[in-house]
Each structure stands twice: as structure tokens, then as C-alpha cells.
Amino acid sequence: MNRICLRSIGIDNKVENDSTYAGFGGIYVRRGNLARAVEFMEKAAQLNPSNLENIDNLATAYLQLGRPDEAQRVLQAILVQNPGHAGAHNVFGILEIQRSRPEQAGKQFEQAIASNPDLAEPYMNLGLLAQNAGQAQVAANYYREFLKRASSDKHGAYIPKVKEALKELERR
């Protein structure tokens, strides 16, 4: 079925590879069709299991679709290949939050930062954990670190929310 779809828009077998499938997965994510995105990302992962960016995106989509066991499976596959993959640790932290294990989530976010201090998302996630734990100053510090690293094209939906949360924390 995917092949027919790809051919219908002019893509032939010469460019039908993991990057093509991962790219279509990204398009479907942006259009809000996660189920279809997963189909393409899974195909990309079959073609090239070492495309860790695609697999990281697949894990995120699994979480958003309420498929935590599948997310864990692919996150573990990433970490076998690259134990310091910051994105995988960040998504693993989100999985731990969904499983109501904030301490393990925090460790995953901290590992993500240790692996890549420039990655913005773990700071925001640690800020949320601290805020939920009533640690206003710690949360504010993490939010500030997020805002230093966040880019409007990638984090545009979160930046205003984090700024508002930071203002609220500073008023306390």
C-alpha cells in the first residue's frame, strides 16, 4: 500500500529508501495523522534500523498513540546502538512520567542533558517535574535553561507556556 501511495506522487524504487519513508512520516506527523506517520516510520526503521532520528520519532509517536510498550522497545533499540542518545533519554523520561515514575523520569532527563547540554526539551521536562514537586526555584532555573536553548521553529508552541509558567513561579 505504501508503494502505491509513493508511486502515485512520482516516487519510484530508486529513491524509495528509509529517508523517504521517514520524511513521509514527518509529513504525516505535521498533518496530525500519527497512525499513518507510524506506518511510514516503521517501514523506514525496517529498511534502516540505524536511522536513530527516525526511531526516536517513532518512539514519540508510539507514546502519543498510547502505545508505551512499543515506545520502550524502540527506545531500548536506540540505546543499545548509542547509550548516550540524548533524544532517546528525553523520550524515555516522558515514558516514565506516563508510568507515574517521576524519579526515574528525572534521571532520564538528566542523562539527556549530560549527553547533550544543548538539547532544550529535557530542561523543560525537569522544570515541569520540579514545579509539580513544589520546587519553584528549581523549576524556574530549568525553565530559564530551556528558554536559552529553545528555538521558535522547533519549540514555538512551548515557549509562551514556559514563559508564563516562569512568570508565575517568579511571582511566588
C-alpha positions as CSV (number, residue, x, y, z in Angstrom):
1,M,0.0,0.0,0.0
2,N,2.8,2.5,0.8
3,R,4.5,1.7,-2.5
4,I,1.3,2.6,-4.4
5,C,1.0,5.8,-2.5
6,L,4.6,6.7,-3.1
7,R,4.4,5.9,-6.8
8,S,1.2,7.9,-7.1
9,I,3.1,11.0,-6.3
10,G,6.0,10.2,-8.6
11,I,8.5,8.4,-6.3
12,D,10.0,5.3,-7.9
13,N,12.1,2.5,-6.3
14,K,15.3,4.4,-6.9
15,V,14.5,6.8,-4.1
16,E,12.3,4.6,-2.1
17,N,14.6,4.3,1.0
18,D,14.5,4.8,4.7
19,S,14.9,8.6,4.4
20,T,12.0,8.8,2.0
21,Y,9.7,6.8,4.4
22,A,11.0,8.8,7.4
23,G,10.3,12.0,5.5
24,F,6.7,11.0,4.8
25,G,6.3,10.0,8.4
26,G,7.3,13.5,9.4
27,I,4.8,15.0,7.0
28,Y,2.0,12.9,8.4
29,V,3.1,13.9,12.0
30,R,2.8,17.6,11.0
31,R,-0.6,16.9,9.5
32,G,-1.7,15.3,12.7
33,N,-2.2,11.8,11.3
34,L,0.0,9.8,13.7
35,A,-1.3,6.4,12.7
36,R,-0.2,7.0,9.1
37,A,3.0,8.5,10.3
38,V,3.8,5.4,12.3
39,E,3.3,3.2,9.2
40,F,5.9,5.2,7.3
41,M,8.4,5.4,10.2
42,E,8.1,1.7,10.9
43,K,8.9,1.0,7.2
44,A,11.9,3.3,7.5
45,A,13.1,1.5,10.6
46,Q,12.8,-1.8,8.9
47,L,14.9,-0.6,6.0
48,N,17.5,1.1,8.2
49,P,17.5,0.3,11.9
50,S,20.5,2.5,12.4
51,N,18.5,5.7,11.5
52,L,18.2,6.7,15.1
53,E,16.4,10.0,14.4
54,N,13.6,8.1,12.7
55,I,13.4,5.6,15.5
56,D,13.3,8.4,18.1
57,N,10.5,10.0,16.3
58,L,8.7,6.6,16.1
59,A,9.0,6.2,19.9
60,T,7.5,9.6,20.4
61,A,4.6,8.8,18.0
62,Y,4.0,5.5,19.9
63,L,3.8,7.4,23.1
64,Q,1.3,9.9,21.6
65,L,-0.8,7.0,20.4
66,G,-0.8,5.4,23.8
67,R,1.5,2.5,22.9
68,P,4.1,2.7,25.7
69,D,5.4,-0.9,25.4
70,E,6.3,-0.3,21.7
71,A,7.9,3.1,22.6
72,Q,10.0,1.4,25.2
73,R,11.1,-1.3,22.8
74,V,12.3,1.1,20.2
75,L,13.9,3.4,22.8
76,Q,15.9,0.4,24.1
77,A,16.9,-0.4,20.5
78,I,18.3,3.2,20.2
79,L,20.2,3.0,23.5
80,V,21.7,-0.3,22.5
81,Q,23.2,1.4,19.5
82,N,24.0,4.6,21.2
83,P,23.8,4.7,25.0
84,G,24.3,8.4,25.1
85,H,21.5,9.3,22.6
86,A,20.0,12.4,24.3
87,G,16.7,12.3,22.4
88,A,16.1,8.7,23.4
89,H,16.7,9.5,27.1
90,N,14.4,12.5,26.9
91,V,11.6,10.4,25.4
92,F,12.3,7.6,27.9
93,G,11.8,10.3,30.6
94,I,8.4,11.1,29.2
95,L,7.5,7.4,29.2
96,E,8.5,7.3,32.8
97,I,6.2,10.2,33.6
98,Q,3.4,8.4,31.9
99,R,4.1,5.4,34.1
100,S,3.9,7.7,37.2
101,R,7.7,7.3,38.0
102,P,8.9,10.8,38.3
103,E,12.2,9.9,39.9
104,Q,13.2,7.6,37.0
105,A,11.9,10.3,34.6
106,G,14.2,12.9,36.2
107,K,17.2,10.5,35.8
108,Q,16.4,10.1,32.1
109,F,16.2,13.8,31.6
110,E,19.4,14.4,33.5
111,Q,21.1,11.7,31.3
112,A,19.8,13.5,28.2
113,I,21.3,16.8,29.4
114,A,24.6,15.0,30.2
115,S,24.7,13.6,26.7
116,N,23.7,16.9,25.0
117,P,23.6,20.0,27.2
118,D,22.2,22.0,24.2
119,L,19.0,19.9,23.9
120,A,16.2,22.1,25.1
121,E,13.4,19.7,25.9
122,P,14.9,17.9,29.0
123,Y,15.2,21.3,30.8
124,M,11.6,22.0,30.2
125,N,10.7,18.5,31.4
126,L,12.8,18.8,34.5
127,G,11.2,22.1,35.1
128,L,7.7,20.5,35.0
129,L,8.8,17.8,37.4
130,A,10.2,20.4,39.8
131,Q,7.1,22.5,39.5
132,N,4.9,19.6,40.2
133,A,7.0,18.7,43.2
134,G,6.6,22.2,44.6
135,Q,10.2,23.2,44.0
136,A,9.6,26.6,42.5
137,Q,13.2,27.9,42.3
138,V,14.5,24.7,40.8
139,A,11.7,24.7,38.2
140,A,12.4,28.4,37.4
141,N,16.1,27.6,36.8
142,Y,15.2,24.7,34.5
143,Y,12.7,26.9,32.6
144,R,15.3,29.6,32.1
145,E,17.7,27.0,30.7
146,F,15.0,25.7,28.3
147,L,14.4,29.3,27.1
148,K,18.1,29.8,26.4
149,R,18.2,26.8,24.2
150,A,14.7,26.8,22.6
151,S,14.2,27.8,19.0
152,S,11.0,29.3,17.8
153,D,10.7,26.9,14.8
154,K,11.0,23.8,16.9
155,H,9.7,24.9,20.3
156,G,7.3,27.7,19.3
157,A,4.3,26.1,20.9
158,Y,6.0,25.6,24.2
159,I,7.9,28.9,24.6
160,P,4.9,31.1,25.6
161,K,3.7,28.4,28.0
162,V,7.1,28.2,29.7
163,K,7.4,32.0,29.9
164,E,4.0,32.1,31.5
165,A,5.0,29.4,34.0
166,L,8.2,31.2,34.8
167,K,6.4,34.4,35.4
168,E,4.0,32.6,37.8
169,L,6.9,31.0,39.6
170,E,8.7,34.3,40.0
171,R,5.6,36.0,41.5
172,R,5.7,33.5,44.4
